[in-house]
Amino acid sequence: MKNILLILIFSVFANSVFSQEIHEKYQYKKEKSSNSTGWNITDLDSLVLYKNGTFHRTRLYLFHEVVYSEIKGEWKIKNDTIYLNIQQQKENKSDKKWKKIKASLQYYKKRRKLKPINGLEFRATHYLKRLKNK
């Protein structure tokens, strides 16, 4: 069941990835299962920066509840800081339409990792890691 869910999520993501030229890809993935409680924790996060100045980010967190979000907009880099200007958002996988929003996130780019600087993820315990270009 878990593998099917991952395939579905990343197949939609892969469709948008292969249709544009990619500047950089970042990802975070953590899967943990507890034998004593019987709970499984899945935390997936991916960010793709396209060469045309747009980005797409997908986030999935499964534990007691499912937290899913997709955001897209424009990005720019200035002095090792990546600025994401969020323009559209989906809060549910089943949403057909994107909701227009105005928000921003900032990340400090350190070697192969992105560290959150502001926004909701300021106290995030994980960093997005850059994937190697093939």
Protein Blocks (a to p, Z undefined) as FASTA:
>chain_A
ZZmmmmmmmmmmmmmmmmpccfbdcddddddddfknopacdddddddddfkopacddddd
dffbccddddddddddeehiacdddfbdcfbfklmbdcddddddddddehjaccdfbdjl
lmpcbdcdddddZZ
